[in-house]
């Protein structure tokens, strides 16, 4: 049994039935949730996971652009 991070409702899931990255829905509030860990079983709002991934991608692109600028300055 795990708690929904959106509404604190109980969700009956077994660690053996899900894998990291799976999307499940809360029966009480209908939120889409991503399994972020199976031992211990941990869920996070799928929207929050998407936002975090987008931020990480943006950070990576910014670092890449900074590296290119540094290479141009070196020349």
C-alpha positions in Angstrom: 0.0 0.0 0.0 1.3 3.4 -1.0 -0.1 7.0 -0.5 -1.0 9.2 -3.5 1.3 12.3 -3.4 -1.5 14.4 -4.8 -4.5 13.6 -2.5 -2.9 11.4 0.2 -5.4 8.6 -0.8 -4.4 5.0 -0.3 -3.3 3.1 -3.5 -3.1 -0.7 -3.4 0.0 -1.5 -5.4 2.5 -4.3 -5.0 6.2 -3.6 -5.7 6.3 -6.8 -7.8 3.5 -5.6 -10.1 5.2 -2.3 -11.2 8.5 -1.1 -12.5 10.3 2.2 -12.3 8.9 4.6 -14.8 5.4 3.0 -15.0 2.4 5.3 -14.9 -0.4 4.4 -12.5 -3.6 6.3 -11.7 -5.0 7.2 -8.3 -8.5 5.8 -7.9 -9.5 8.6 -5.6 -8.4 11.8 -7.4 -7.6 10.4 -10.9 -4.0 11.8 -10.9 -1.5 10.1 -13.2 1.5 9.0 -11.1 4.9 7.8 -12.0 6.7 5.0 -10.1 10.0 6.6 -9.2 11.2 3.8 -6.9 10.1 0.2 -6.3 12.1 -0.5 -3.1 10.6 1.3 -1.3 7.6 1.9 -3.5 7.4 5.6 -4.2 5.1 7.6 -6.5 5.4 11.1 -7.8 2.9 13.2 -9.9 3.6 12.4 -13.5 3.4 16.1 -14.3 6.2 16.9 -11.8 8.3 14.1 -13.3 7.8 15.6 -16.8 8.7 19.1 -15.5 11.9 17.8 -13.8 12.9 16.0 -17.0 12.4 19.1 -19.1 14.4 21.2 -16.6 17.2 18.7 -16.7 17.2 18.7 -20.5 17.2 22.5 -20.5 20.2 22.6 -18.1 22.0 20.1 -20.4 21.4 22.3 -23.4 22.5 25.4 -21.6 25.7 23.7 -20.5 26.3 22.5 -24.1 25.9 26.1 -25.4 28.3 27.4 -22.8 30.9 24.8 -23.9 30.5 25.9 -27.5 30.9 29.5 -26.5 34.1 28.6 -24.5 35.4 26.7 -27.6 34.8 29.8 -29.8 36.6 32.1 -27.3 39.6 29.8 -27.3 40.0 30.0 -31.0 
